[in-house]
């Protein structure tokens, strides 16, 4: 390990992935990339919380079906969500009966889970690991801001929580996508206090992780076809680019943000997407598809998370943030495995 970055030299590969999304995501520019979608936020369930649980359960099921694997063949399930006590992942773990690690790093949990899954595989502690994260617009609004029934007004800096779930299955069997390295983020807090301005709050954490990753591996931004952030959206993205440029790091030509990619400009989503599912459903669908085809050769996905709590916001605390990054590489010699 060099500083915050781990390189996986024993061959960790993504075997399959799946994404299940809600109605607004299915109407966006990536609508043809997702495995399954629903036309309303209830997803055929009685409550929004049950709907989110269904999204994660189905994402895992579809992911394992693609790899022709059963639950009992999986060593560990690493999962997380945005709800108190990780109730989505915990109840899904009860259903799946796979040994379970519950994770919470807010919207950065997707890459945290893949990092820890790769550590387990690289260290020889597991052979088959599945990861999954989820978020839901209505459940997140009720917990972190105001219930949708309240009808409160929001500023343009607010974000729209992605309704969906993404799952990935990783092992040491060779595939077209190799998990090359992971950079573990540090908590960064520059004093933003508004839960309606999380893009600005999270951007400095992304700066720290991207800068550290490049320094640790002695690389430049152009060594990647794409440097992708999780959910900085239209407010945090220009802040990220500007702060990195001040550090002598230019990502203007190859940076993308999942919170911008998942919705079209004419959708009413304020500044863009956020939530655990934001980075997961974009990465595990569109980006992985392009990696499998060799259209992308190496990407660095940096999932960003605002570690806020409603009680702390009510006590005028600022918002600590974190960003975890994982680099994925297309395997040229996959056909020779």
Secondary structure, DSSP 4 states (H G I P E B T S, - for coil): -BTTEEEEEEEEEEEEEEEEE-HHHHTSTTTTT-SEE-SSTTTTSSSHHHHHHHHHHHHHHHHHHHTT--GGG-SEEEEE-SSGGGHHHHHHHHHHT--EEEE--GGGHHHHHHHHHHHHHHTTS-SEEEEEEEE-HHHHHHHHS--GGG-----TT--EE--EEEEEEEESS--SEEEEEEE----B------TT-HHHHHHHHHHHHHHHHHHHTT--GGGSSEEEESS-HHHHHHHHHHHHHHTT---TTTEEEHHHHTS-TTS--TT-EESHHHHHHHIIIIIHHHHHTTS-SEEEEEEEEE---HHHHHTT----EEEEEEEEEE-GGGGG-
